[in-house]
Amino acid sequence: MKHLRTIVLLAGAMLALAATGQQAVPAHHSMPSVDDQLTAMTEQLNLSADQQAKIKPLLLDQHDQMQGLMRDQDMSSDDRRAKARSIHQSTVSKIRDVLNDDQKKKFEAWQQEMHQKMHPHQEGGEPPK
């Protein structure tokens, strides 16, 4: 259960914390607020007001789905992990549709950076200490 919670939290934190250089999972293990995620994305990608208005509902939906997933005790941890990954991938895809070409490049690099921070032992990185 602890690993599932971590995965769910990382999915939400992935969008929010890269811009600030903080740990991928906050010490208190709670998901960043949608407003915090949107603020980080706005700073990282220079989102317009129109883009913010389009992205915020996507983040709200992801947040609600992740919260529901965390409460669902009927799913196995593997199923929850897969569902969390699916929710995150769907949200990322929808966000990309809102971005211009330059922002898409920055967003992709940001996503890669977060992936490497969360999985340093993969892709030739050093295992976590």
RATACOR-V165792 format. One record per residue. N is the residue number from 1. PSI is psi in degrees with one decimal (999 if undefined). OMEGA is omega in whole degrees, -180 to 180 (999 if undefined). D_CENTER is the distance of its C-alpha to the mean C-alpha in Angstrom with 1 decimal. Layout:
BEGIN
N;PSI;OMEGA;D_CENTER
N;PSI;OMEGA;D_CENTER
END
This chain:
BEGIN
1;-37.0;-180;19.2
2;-40.6;-180;17.9
3;-39.0;178;16.0
4;-45.6;180;14.5
5;-41.3;179;13.4
6;-44.1;-180;11.9
7;-44.3;179;9.9
8;-42.2;179;8.8
9;-38.0;179;8.0
10;-36.7;179;6.1
11;-44.2;177;3.7
12;-40.6;-178;3.8
13;-26.9;-177;4.8
14;-42.7;-178;3.3
15;-23.7;-169;3.8
16;-35.2;-165;6.6
17;-11.5;-178;8.6
18;-38.5;-178;9.6
19;-27.8;-177;12.1
20;-10.1;179;13.7
21;17.0;-180;14.2
22;173.9;176;13.5
23;152.3;180;12.7
24;-28.7;178;9.3
25;119.3;179;10.5
26;152.9;-177;12.8
27;-30.1;-178;16.3
28;2.7;175;16.7
29;39.1;173;13.9
30;149.6;180;12.7
31;142.2;174;9.5
32;152.0;180;9.6
33;160.0;177;11.4
34;-40.6;179;10.6
35;-39.4;177;13.2
36;-41.0;178;11.7
37;-44.7;-179;8.5
38;-39.0;178;11.1
39;-45.7;179;13.4
40;-42.6;179;11.3
41;-40.8;180;10.6
42;-43.7;179;14.3
43;-43.0;-176;15.5
44;-38.9;-171;13.8
45;-1.2;-178;14.7
46;55.8;-179;17.7
47;142.8;174;16.9
48;167.4;177;20.1
49;-39.2;179;20.7
50;-43.1;178;20.9
51;-40.8;178;17.5
52;-43.0;-180;16.0
53;-29.9;178;18.1
54;-33.4;-176;16.7
55;-34.3;-177;13.0
56;-45.8;178;13.2
57;-30.0;177;14.4
58;-42.9;179;11.6
59;-38.2;177;9.1
60;-44.5;180;12.0
61;-44.0;178;12.5
62;-45.5;-180;9.1
63;-47.4;-180;9.7
64;-42.4;179;13.2
65;-40.3;179;12.7
66;-39.8;177;10.6
67;-44.2;177;13.4
68;-39.7;179;16.0
69;-41.0;180;14.8
70;-31.4;-179;15.2
71;-16.6;-176;18.6
72;102.4;-179;19.8
73;-3.7;-178;22.1
74;-18.3;-179;23.8
75;147.9;174;21.2
76;161.3;-180;21.5
77;-36.3;178;18.8
78;-41.4;178;18.6
79;-41.3;178;18.3
80;-42.1;179;15.6
81;-44.8;179;13.6
82;-41.6;179;14.4
83;-42.2;178;13.6
84;-42.9;179;10.1
85;-42.5;179;9.6
86;-43.7;178;11.5
87;-47.1;-179;9.8
88;-46.3;-179;6.4
89;-38.7;178;8.9
90;-43.9;180;10.9
91;-44.1;179;8.7
92;-42.4;179;8.1
93;-43.8;179;11.8
94;-37.1;178;12.8
95;-42.7;179;11.2
96;-36.0;-179;13.1
97;-22.5;-178;16.2
98;-20.3;-173;16.3
99;152.7;172;16.2
100;176.0;-174;19.5
101;-42.3;179;20.2
102;-43.7;179;19.9
103;-36.2;178;16.5
104;-41.3;179;15.4
105;-45.5;179;16.7
106;-41.4;-179;14.9
107;-43.3;179;11.5
108;-44.6;179;12.3
109;-39.9;179;13.6
110;-43.1;178;10.6
111;-42.0;178;8.4
112;-41.6;179;11.5
113;-44.9;180;11.8
114;-40.3;179;8.6
115;-43.2;-180;9.7
116;-35.9;177;13.1
117;-36.4;-178;12.3
118;-25.1;-177;10.9
119;63.1;-176;13.7
120;-20.9;-179;16.6
121;-13.1;179;19.2
122;166.4;175;18.3
123;35.9;175;19.5
124;6.0;179;22.4
125;169.8;178;20.8
126;143.8;176;22.4
127;150.8;180;21.7
128;147.9;-180;20.3
129;999;999;23.3
END
